[in-house]
Amino acid sequence: MSDFGLDLARAEEELDDPDADEVVLGVLDGETDPQEWIDAVRSGNVLMLAVEGDMNTLASGFAREVRADGGSLTHFRGFLVVTPAGVTIDTDRL
């Protein structure tokens, strides 16, 4: 068998943020700093937030910034779904 020269240390260095591209479940109740939600979306994560209170008030700290970055927000059955740029929310079947 031949040695194909795989450099695992170099491969690890090339990996993106290990917390990116996840679906993050959370509660939108005003307890979490809005910057945490912004940072999570900027890292490539999708947020699925259970809304406990007035959604417009609770999302006001991060919604504009997420949209300005190209992300989107959709309210669905008591949840706020927040996606980063490049991830669309298909609502055609609703």
N, C-alpha and C positions, 0 to 999 in steps of 0.2 A: 504494500500500500504506500502511496506517495504522501509526503507531507505537503499540505497546500498552504501553509503559512498564515493561519488565522491569528490575528493579533487582537485578543479579547480586550486588553487594556485600552487600546486605541478605539475599539468599537464602543466601549462604555463611554469614552469621552465624547463621542459623536451623538450619543442619545440625547433627545430633547428632554425637557422637564418631565420627570416620571409621574407627576401629578396631573399632567395635561391629558386631554381627550378622555375625560371621565364624565359620567353623569353624577352630579352632586345633588343629593337630596337634602333639603333643609326646610326650616320654618321661617317665613317672612312675618315677623312679629315686632320688629323694631329693636330687637336685642342685639343683632349682629351689625357691626359697623358696615355701612354701605361700601366702603373701599374694599372690604373682603370679597363681596360679591363681584365688584368690578375686576379685581385681581384674578378671581377664579375664571371669569369669562375671558379675560385677556390671555389666560394660560391655555385656552382652547376647550374649557369645560362647558358642559351644558348644565344649567341649574333647573331643578324641579322643586319649586318652593311652595309649601302649603301656606296659603294666605290666612293669617289670623288677625283680622282687623280691616281697615280701609286700605285696599290695595294701592290706590293712587297715592295716598299719603306715604305708605310704607315703601313704595318703589321709587318715590321721588328723588331719593338720594343717589340712585345709580342708573335709572332708566335712560335719561338723556345721554349720559356718557356711554352707555352700552350701545345705544342707537348711533351716536356720533362715531363710534368705532366700527360700525357696520353690522352690529349684532341685531337681534330681534327679540321681542317679548310678546308672548301670547298668554291670555288668561283662559284656562280651561278647567272647568269643574272644580273650582276652589284652589287651583294651582296656578302659579305663574311659571311659565316655561321660558327660560332665557337662554339664548344661543349666541355663540360668537359669530363673527364675520365668516361667511362661507358655509354656514350651516343654516339651512332654511327649515321653517316649520310648515309642513304641509297641512293646511286646514280644509282641503277640498272635500273631505268625507264628513265634515261636521254638519 
